[in-house]
Amino acid sequence: MSKKRKIFIAGDSTASNYQESDAPRAGWGQVISNFFVDEIEVINKAASGRSTKSFINENRLNEIEKLISEGDYLFIQFGHNDQKDDPARGTEAFGSFQDNLKAYIKVAKKNGATPILLTPIQRRNFSSSGHLINTHGKYPEAVKKLAHQLNLNLIDLAKITKKYFEELGPKRTKEIFLWLEPGESENYPEGEEDNTHFSKNGALKISELIVEEMRNQNLELSKYIVGK
C-alpha cells in the first residue's frame, strides 16, 4: 500500500482550524481536504495570529519538519500579521519576511517536499466606489517576487480574492465573511462584523478558488483533486 501524500499548511487565522465553539468561523485549511481524493491527507498547522516570524519562533515550523517527507507539499501563506507593528510578529516585506519564507522553503525542499507560496487573502475593505482596497502593503509583491526569483509555484490569492470579492460586491461578501446578525448564531449572540475571517461557506469558497488555480496552472498536485 503506497503512502498517502500530505499537504502541510503553514499560515495564520485565515487558514487555521477552529473549534465548534467558534462556528461558523472557519479557515480554508480546515475544509480544503473536501476537494482532494483520499490519497491526500491535509495536515493543517496554521494558527491564529501568527506571522512568518512568530510561527518559526514558536517551533511550529520545526513540528512540520519532523513530519514532512518526500512527495509531500507545504503551502505557505502569511502576511496578515507580518505587517503588524509588534516586535514578536512584525517583519519587513523585502527583508526579514522574505528571509523567513526561505526557511519554510528550505524545510520543504531538503525533505523532498514541494513548497507552494500563497499571497495573503484580501480583507473585506471596499472603497465608496465598490473597489477593494489593498491592506497588505508590499507583502503580496514580496511573495510574488520571491516565487519568481526561486522559480516556485505561486497561488496569488491576493489577486484572486480581490477579483472575486469585487464581483460579489460589499453586500454579498458579508455572506462569506463572518458577518452575523444578533441572535443568528449561539456562539455570537450579539452578532459579528468581521472583515478578515470567514464563515464555513466562505472558507469553502476560498478553498475552491485555490483548487481552481491549481487546475489553471496544471500543478502536479491538481491530479489529486476530486473530479479531476
KEMARRO-824733 format. One record per residue: residue in one letter; x, y, z of N, C-alpha, C, O, CB in turn. Coordinates in steps of 0.05 Angstrom, whole numbers, m for minus. Atoms other than C-alpha are relative to their C-alpha. Glycine has a CB too. Layout:
// KEMARRO-824733
- rest,n.u,n.v,n.w,ca.u,ca.v,ca.w,c.u,c.v,c.w,o.u,o.v,o.w,cb.u,cb.v,cb.w
- a,X,Y,Z,X,Y,Z,X,Y,Z,X,Y,Z,X,Y,Z
...
// end
This chain:
// KEMARRO-824733
- rest,n.u,n.v,n.w,ca.u,ca.v,ca.w,c.u,c.v,c.w,o.u,o.v,o.w,cb.u,cb.v,cb.w
- m,17,m24,0,0,0,0,18,25,0,35,28,18,m19,0,25
- s,m16,m24,2,30,66,m22,m7,20,22,m30,22,30,m3,13,m28
- k,5,m19,m22,38,121,30,m17,23,m11,m15,31,m34,26,10,12
- k,16,m24,8,m11,179,29,19,24,m3,38,27,12,m21,6,21
- r,m14,m25,3,16,244,3,m14,20,19,m38,20,22,0,10,m29
- k,11,m19,m19,8,300,53,3,29,m10,23,36,m22,14,m3,27
- i,m2,m29,3,m7,374,46,2,12,28,m16,9,44,m25,11,m16
- f,m4,m15,m25,21,414,104,m6,29,m5,1,40,m26,29,m4,12
- i,6,m28,2,m5,484,115,12,16,22,8,10,46,m31,4,0
- a,m11,m19,m19,35,538,149,m12,27,m6,m10,38,m28,32,1,m2
- g,14,m25,5,m4,602,158,m13,12,25,m5,5,48,m21,m4,m21
- d,12,m15,m22,m48,647,200,m29,m7,3,m38,m28,m5,4,30,m4
- s,28,6,m7,m120,652,223,m19,m3,m24,m40,m16,m22,m11,22,17
- t,17,3,23,m148,656,152,0,m29,m10,m17,m38,m25,9,18,m22
- a,m2,28,9,m125,584,142,m4,m20,23,m8,m44,18,28,m5,m11
- s,m2,19,m22,m127,554,212,m27,m14,6,m48,m7,m4,8,15,25
- n,23,15,m9,m174,504,244,m14,15,24,0,29,39,8,m29,9
- y,14,m12,m22,m228,526,293,m18,m21,14,m26,m40,2,m18,24,m10
- q,16,17,m16,m267,493,349,m30,5,m7,m37,25,m18,5,4,30
- e,29,m3,4,m342,482,347,m11,25,14,m30,37,5,m15,m25,11
- s,9,m24,m14,m348,539,397,5,25,m15,m5,46,m8,15,1,27
- d,m6,m23,17,m321,585,343,m18,1,m25,m19,21,m39,29,1,m9
- a,16,3,24,m370,561,289,m21,23,m1,m31,31,20,m15,m27,m1
- p,m8,11,26,m389,584,238,27,10,m11,33,6,m34,m21,8,m20
- r,m27,m8,9,m319,615,235,16,m24,m9,16,m45,5,15,16,22
- a,m16,22,10,m273,571,194,23,12,m17,21,33,m29,m17,m20,m17
- g,m22,m7,17,m206,575,158,1,m19,m24,m10,m41,m23,27,m2,15
- w,1,17,25,m194,549,87,15,m26,4,8,m46,m9,12,16,m23
- g,m15,25,m5,m143,498,113,m16,m21,14,m9,m44,14,25,7,15
- q,18,18,m15,m198,468,156,m17,m16,m19,m26,m38,m11,m17,16,19
- v,20,13,17,m241,449,96,11,m8,m28,m3,m21,m43,m22,19,m5
- i,m10,5,27,m195,443,35,3,m30,m6,4,m38,m30,27,13,m4
- s,m1,29,5,m190,367,44,m24,m10,m15,m23,m31,m28,3,m15,27
- n,24,7,15,m261,364,16,4,m1,m30,m11,m15,m44,m22,19,6
- f,m4,m2,28,m232,378,m52,21,m20,m11,27,m20,m35,9,28,m7
- f,m20,19,8,m180,322,m53,m9,m28,4,m25,m34,21,26,5,15
- v,6,29,m2,m184,247,m63,13,m11,26,29,3,39,11,m15,m25
- d,m8,12,m25,m169,200,m5,30,m4,2,41,m8,23,m14,m26,4
- e,m29,4,0,m96,192,m26,15,24,12,39,22,18,10,m5,m28
- i,m12,m24,m11,m83,262,1,m10,4,29,m34,2,35,m7,25,m17
- e,7,m6,m27,m81,278,75,9,29,6,32,36,1,14,m20,20
- v,m7,m28,m6,m83,351,97,7,2,30,m9,m6,47,m24,19,m6
- i,m9,m5,m28,m44,369,160,3,30,3,22,42,m5,27,m15,6
- n,2,m29,m2,m63,439,178,13,10,25,2,7,47,m29,9,m1
- k,m15,m11,m23,m12,473,223,m3,30,2,9,43,20,29,m7,m2
- a,5,m29,m2,m37,544,210,m11,7,27,m26,m9,39,m19,9,m23
- a,9,m8,m27,m50,583,274,m7,30,1,7,46,m12,22,m7,21
- s,9,m28,m1,m87,647,290,22,19,11,37,12,30,m24,2,18
- g,m17,m21,m10,m46,710,299,30,m3,m6,46,13,2,m2,1,29
- r,m28,5,4,19,681,273,10,14,m26,m5,18,m45,6,m29,m3
- s,m14,m11,23,68,714,225,22,m20,m7,26,m40,6,13,28,7
- t,m23,17,7,127,682,189,20,m2,23,32,m23,27,14,10,m25
- k,m20,m2,m22,169,703,249,m10,m16,24,5,m33,34,5,29,7
- s,9,13,m24,126,680,307,m5,m30,m4,m2,m46,15,m25,14,11
- f,5,29,6,108,614,273,26,m15,3,26,m37,14,m11,m3,m29
- i,m26,12,m3,182,598,270,9,0,29,18,m21,40,21,14,m18
- n,m10,m2,m28,199,623,340,m16,m17,19,m5,m24,41,m2,29,8
- e,16,17,m17,143,581,370,4,m30,m7,m10,m47,2,m29,7,m2
- n,m8,28,9,175,518,337,m21,m14,m16,m21,m38,m18,6,m16,25
- r,20,12,16,115,508,293,11,m11,m27,2,m31,m37,m23,20,m6
- l,m13,10,24,159,501,231,16,m25,6,17,m43,m10,18,22,m12
- n,m15,25,m8,201,450,269,m19,m24,2,m12,m46,m5,13,5,28
- e,20,22,m1,137,409,281,m5,m11,m28,m7,m35,m32,m26,10,13
- i,4,8,27,126,408,206,24,m16,m10,21,m36,m23,m6,24,m19
- e,m24,13,9,198,389,193,2,m29,9,13,m46,m5,25,16,9
- k,m1,28,m11,191,327,237,m18,m19,m15,m14,m43,m14,m7,1,29
- l,21,17,12,132,302,196,1,m1,m30,m7,m21,m42,m27,10,8
- i,1,m2,29,142,325,124,21,m18,m13,43,m22,m2,5,29,m8
- s,m18,19,13,174,277,75,m3,1,m30,m19,17,m41,m4,m29,10
- e,m1,0,29,187,262,2,m28,m4,m12,m43,m21,m3,19,m21,m10
- g,26,2,13,127,273,m43,m22,16,12,m44,19,1,m9,m28,m1
- d,20,m17,m13,91,318,6,1,29,m11,17,35,m28,5,0,31
- y,2,m28,8,72,391,m3,m2,18,24,m13,11,45,m25,5,m19
- l,2,m20,m21,79,453,40,m11,26,m11,2,40,m27,28,5,13
- f,13,m25,7,30,510,30,8,21,20,7,16,45,m31,m3,m1
- i,m11,m21,m18,58,575,59,m15,26,m6,m13,38,m27,31,4,m5
- q,16,m24,4,10,634,68,1,18,25,m11,12,46,m29,m7,m6
- f,m2,m19,m21,28,693,112,m3,29,m11,m4,33,m35,27,m3,16
- g,1,m28,8,24,769,111,m18,17,18,m12,40,24,m9,3,m28
- h,19,m15,m17,m35,789,155,13,11,25,8,33,34,m24,m18,8
- n,m12,m8,m26,7,792,218,29,9,m2,39,22,16,m2,m23,20
- d,m27,m10,5,76,805,189,0,30,m2,20,43,5,12,m13,m25
- q,1,m29,4,53,875,174,m6,16,26,m5,40,26,m22,7,m20
- k,7,m14,m25,35,890,247,24,11,15,46,0,14,m15,m20,18
- d,m21,m13,m15,76,937,290,2,m13,27,m7,m3,48,m6,31,3
- d,m2,18,m23,93,883,340,27,m14,m2,31,m29,m20,m24,m21,1
- p,m26,12,2,164,861,356,0,m30,m2,19,m42,m14,16,8,25
- a,0,29,1,143,789,364,m9,m11,m27,m5,m34,m34,m19,m11,22
- r,11,9,25,110,786,296,8,16,m25,10,5,m47,m30,0,1
- g,m5,m18,22,128,845,252,25,m7,m16,46,m14,m4,2,28,9
- t,m23,5,18,174,835,192,0,21,m22,m20,35,m25,m1,m29,m12
- e,m2,m18,23,198,877,133,m5,m16,m25,7,m37,m29,28,14,m1
- a,9,15,23,166,856,68,24,m10,m17,25,m33,m24,m18,17,m17
- f,m22,7,17,230,857,27,26,m4,16,48,1,7,5,21,m22
- g,m23,6,m17,275,837,85,m5,m26,15,m4,m47,4,5,23,20
- s,3,24,m17,260,790,143,m24,m17,m8,m23,m41,m4,m3,9,29
- f,23,16,10,193,769,113,9,m20,m21,3,m44,m19,m22,18,m11
- q,m11,18,21,227,740,51,20,m19,11,20,m43,3,12,17,m23
- d,m19,18,m12,283,712,93,m13,m23,15,m5,m46,13,19,16,19
- n,15,21,m15,233,675,137,m13,m19,m20,m12,m43,m15,m21,13,17
- l,12,17,20,196,649,76,20,m20,m11,13,m43,m16,m13,16,m23
- k,m21,18,10,262,620,52,5,m23,19,12,m45,11,26,15,m5
- a,m3,21,m20,266,580,117,m21,m22,m4,m15,m45,m1,m1,11,29
- y,21,19,5,199,547,102,6,m16,m26,3,m40,m27,m27,15,m3
- i,m6,13,25,220,533,31,23,m21,3,22,m42,m8,9,21,m21
- k,m22,18,m5,285,502,55,m9,m26,14,0,m48,7,21,14,17
- v,10,23,m14,248,455,103,m14,m19,m20,m9,m43,m19,m20,8,22
- a,14,17,19,204,430,46,21,m13,m19,20,m38,m22,m19,17,m17
- k,m18,11,21,260,421,m5,20,m20,11,25,m40,m2,15,23,m13
- k,m20,19,m10,310,387,40,m12,m27,8,2,m47,12,15,12,23
- n,15,25,m6,257,335,57,m14,m12,m24,m30,m30,m21,m20,5,22
- g,11,11,24,238,323,m15,m29,8,m5,m43,m5,m21,2,m29,0
- a,27,m9,3,172,361,m10,m1,25,m18,20,37,m24,m13,7,28
- t,4,m22,18,144,415,m56,m12,24,15,m34,22,25,m18,m8,m24
- p,11,m24,m12,135,485,m28,m18,15,m20,m11,17,m44,22,19,10
- i,18,m17,17,77,527,m55,m6,25,16,m17,25,38,m27,m15,m7
- l,4,m26,m13,74,601,m38,m27,11,m7,m36,9,m30,22,20,m8
- l,26,m13,4,8,637,m29,2,29,10,11,33,32,m23,m15,14
- t,3,m27,m10,m2,712,m25,m23,2,19,m42,m15,18,m3,20,m23
- p,22,m2,m20,m47,735,33,m27,6,m12,m29,22,m31,7,20,21
- i,27,m5,8,m122,735,24,m7,29,6,0,40,27,m20,m20,14
- q,9,m28,m5,m153,804,17,m20,1,23,m35,m18,29,m13,12,m25
- r,21,m5,m20,m193,833,74,m24,13,m15,m22,22,m38,11,20,22
- r,24,m13,12,m264,858,61,2,30,6,m8,39,27,m26,m13,12
- n,m5,m29,m4,m245,931,53,m5,14,m26,13,16,m43,30,4,10
- f,9,m12,25,m283,968,m1,1,31,2,m3,43,22,m28,m9,m6
- s,3,m29,3,m278,1039,m25,m29,7,m5,m46,m10,m9,18,11,m24
- s,28,m9,4,m341,1081,m34,m10,m7,m28,m34,m8,m33,m2,30,4
- s,7,8,27,m339,1062,m108,m2,m30,m5,m7,m39,m27,21,12,m20
- g,3,29,2,m340,988,m93,25,m15,m8,23,m39,m14,m21,m6,m19
- h,m25,14,6,m267,973,m107,13,m8,26,11,5,46,18,19,m17
- l,m14,10,m24,m226,932,m58,26,16,4,41,21,m15,6,m30,m3
- i,m25,m14,m7,m171,969,m22,19,m19,13,13,m33,32,m6,24,20
- n,m20,18,m11,m108,930,m10,9,9,28,16,32,32,25,m1,m19
- t,m9,m7,m27,m90,927,64,26,m14,7,36,m12,30,m21,m8,20
- h,m24,16,m6,m27,883,58,26,13,m9,47,1,m8,m3,m27,m13
- g,m24,m14,7,22,935,33,17,m15,m21,6,m24,m41,16,5,24
- k,m19,12,19,83,906,m1,3,m31,3,18,m43,m12,27,12,3
- y,m4,29,m6,75,835,27,m8,m18,m23,7,m37,m29,m15,m7,24
- p,6,17,23,38,805,m33,22,1,m21,29,m20,m32,m27,7,m11
- e,m20,m3,21,90,833,m81,26,m14,9,40,m25,m8,6,29,m5
- a,m24,13,m10,146,806,m36,m2,m30,m4,18,m43,m11,4,6,30
- v,4,28,5,116,736,m41,4,m7,m29,17,m26,m37,m28,m9,10
- k,m1,5,29,108,741,m116,29,1,m11,38,m15,m27,m17,20,m15
- k,m27,m4,10,179,766,m128,18,m23,10,36,m32,m5,12,26,10
- l,m16,22,m10,208,711,m84,m6,m26,m16,12,m41,m22,m6,m5,30
- a,7,24,16,169,657,m121,13,1,m28,22,m19,m38,m31,m1,m3
- h,m13,m3,26,195,685,m187,30,m4,1,41,m18,m15,m6,28,m11
- q,m29,2,m3,266,690,m162,9,m29,4,29,m37,m7,9,17,25
- l,m7,28,m7,266,618,m136,m14,m20,m18,m10,m44,m15,m6,m6,29
- n,15,18,19,222,590,m193,m18,m20,15,m17,m44,11,20,m15,m17
- l,18,16,m16,170,565,m144,m29,3,m9,m36,24,m21,2,7,30
- n,28,m2,5,96,551,m152,m12,22,17,m6,24,41,m15,m27,5
- l,13,m22,m14,54,611,m133,m30,0,m5,m39,m3,m28,12,27,m9
- i,28,m5,2,m20,618,m118,m5,28,10,m3,34,34,m17,m22,16
- d,3,m28,m6,m35,692,m120,m28,6,12,m45,16,m2,5,18,m25
- l,26,m3,m12,m92,693,m71,m9,29,3,m33,35,3,0,m13,28
- a,7,m28,m2,m88,768,m62,m14,9,m26,m35,23,m25,25,17,4
- k,12,m8,26,m104,777,m137,m26,m15,m4,m46,m2,m12,20,m7,m22
- i,24,16,5,m155,720,m140,m23,9,18,m46,12,8,6,m30,5
- t,22,m8,m19,m194,742,m78,m9,29,m6,m32,36,m2,9,m3,29
- k,8,m28,8,m193,816,m100,m21,m2,m22,m42,11,m21,25,17,m9
- k,19,3,23,m227,796,m165,m26,m11,9,m48,m1,2,13,m18,m22
- y,25,13,m9,m277,751,m130,m16,18,18,m40,20,15,7,m26,14
- f,15,m17,m18,m295,799,m75,m12,24,m14,m35,32,m8,19,11,23
- e,12,m22,15,m305,856,m124,m24,m9,m17,m43,6,m21,21,13,m18
- e,22,11,15,m350,811,m166,m25,m2,19,m47,3,10,7,m28,m12
- l,22,2,m20,m392,798,m103,m10,27,9,m34,32,11,9,m16,24
- g,8,m27,m10,m391,870,m80,m2,1,30,m2,m19,44,m26,9,m12
- p,0,m3,m29,m395,899,m10,m22,m15,15,m17,m26,37,m3,29,6
- k,22,13,m14,m463,869,7,3,m30,1,1,m42,22,m26,8,m12
- r,0,29,2,m455,798,m17,25,m13,13,25,m36,20,m1,m9,m29
- t,m24,11,m14,m384,790,12,m6,m6,29,8,m22,42,23,19,m3
- k,7,5,m28,m417,793,80,m9,m29,4,m8,m40,26,m22,19,10
- e,10,28,m2,m445,723,64,23,m20,3,18,m42,12,m16,m6,m25
- i,m23,19,m2,m375,692,61,19,8,23,33,m9,34,16,0,m26
- f,m15,m8,m24,m341,733,116,m17,m6,25,m41,m13,23,9,30,m1
- l,15,6,m25,m361,725,189,m16,24,8,m10,38,28,20,m8,22
- w,20,m21,m6,m418,775,188,m25,m14,10,m38,m29,m6,m5,18,m24
- l,23,13,m12,m474,753,234,m18,21,14,m8,39,27,8,m21,20
- e,19,m17,m14,m537,787,259,m2,m9,29,2,m32,35,m28,m1,m14
- p,5,8,m28,m551,788,334,m21,m23,1,m42,m21,m11,m9,24,17
- g,18,23,m2,m583,721,352,2,m20,m22,m11,m41,m21,m27,10,2
- e,m3,19,23,m563,688,286,16,m25,8,11,m47,m2,13,14,m24
- s,m16,22,m9,m511,644,320,3,0,30,8,21,42,28,1,m13
- e,m2,1,m30,m510,620,392,29,5,9,33,13,32,m9,m28,10
- n,m28,m6,m8,m434,628,391,7,29,m2,26,38,10,19,m16,m18
- y,m4,m29,3,m440,702,373,m28,13,5,m40,25,m13,11,7,m29
- p,27,m9,m6,m504,723,409,m5,30,m6,m27,38,m12,m6,m4,29
- e,3,m29,6,m490,797,398,6,6,m29,6,30,m37,19,16,18
- g,m7,m5,28,m473,787,325,30,3,m4,45,4,15,m15,24,m11
- e,m29,m3,6,m406,796,290,2,15,m27,m13,10,m46,14,m28,m2
- e,m7,m14,25,m377,842,237,30,m2,m4,45,15,4,m9,30,0
- d,m29,7,3,m310,811,217,7,1,m29,m4,m15,m45,6,m28,13
- n,m7,m4,28,m277,833,153,26,m14,m7,38,m10,m28,3,29,m6
- t,m25,15,5,m217,786,159,m5,m30,m2,6,m44,m19,20,6,21
- h,4,29,m2,m244,717,177,m26,m9,m14,m43,8,m20,m1,m8,29
- f,21,11,17,m293,672,141,m19,m18,15,m13,m30,35,12,m15,m23
- s,19,21,m8,m355,632,154,9,m26,m14,27,m26,m30,m30,8,m8
- k,m7,25,13,m352,559,135,m4,0,m30,12,m9,m45,m16,m23,13
- n,5,m3,29,m384,574,68,22,16,m13,30,10,m36,m27,13,m4
- g,m21,m17,11,m332,628,57,26,m15,m2,40,m13,m22,4,25,17
- a,m24,16,0,m275,581,76,0,m20,m23,20,m25,m36,4,m14,27
- l,3,19,23,m302,530,26,4,14,m26,17,3,m44,m27,m13,1
- k,m3,m14,25,m304,583,m28,29,7,m4,39,5,m27,m17,26,0
- i,m29,m6,3,m232,605,m14,15,m26,m9,32,m24,m26,11,11,27
- s,m13,26,8,m211,531,m18,m6,m6,m29,12,m15,m44,m11,m23,18
- e,7,5,28,m248,525,m84,16,18,m19,25,8,m40,m31,5,m4
- l,m17,m18,16,m211,586,m111,29,m10,m2,41,m9,m23,m1,28,11
- i,m27,11,0,m145,555,m91,2,m24,m18,21,m27,m34,9,m8,29
- v,1,24,16,m163,489,m123,m3,6,m30,10,m6,m47,m22,m19,9
- e,3,m8,28,m186,523,m187,26,11,m11,33,6,m35,m22,22,m2
- e,m26,m10,9,m119,559,m191,20,m22,m5,36,m21,m23,11,21,20
- m,m18,23,4,m82,493,m183,m6,m12,m28,12,m19,m43,m4,m21,22
- r,8,11,26,m122,467,m243,9,18,m22,20,9,m43,m31,m3,m1
- n,m8,m19,21,m109,530,m283,30,m1,m6,38,1,m29,m7,28,8
- q,m29,2,4,m34,523,m272,9,m29,m6,32,m33,m12,14,10,25
- n,m7,29,5,m37,447,m282,22,m9,19,40,m23,11,8,m4,m29
- l,m20,8,m20,3,438,m218,m2,m31,4,m23,m43,1,m4,14,27
- e,m1,29,m4,25,366,m204,m21,m9,20,m33,m31,17,28,m8,9
- l,19,7,m21,m19,366,m142,m29,m1,m11,m46,m14,1,2,19,23
- s,28,m1,10,m81,380,m185,m11,m27,m9,m36,m30,m11,m1,20,m23
- k,10,26,8,m85,308,m207,m14,m15,23,m28,m35,19,23,m18,m11
- y,13,12,m24,m109,291,m136,m26,15,7,m39,8,27,19,1,23
- i,25,m15,m6,m168,340,m139,m24,m18,m8,m24,m31,m28,m1,27,m16
- v,24,15,5,m236,307,m135,m12,8,m27,m16,32,m32,m21,4,23
- g,12,m6,25,m266,302,m204,19,8,m22,11,15,m44,m21,20,3
- k,m20,m9,20,m201,319,m240,0,m20,m23,16,m16,m42,28,2,13
// end
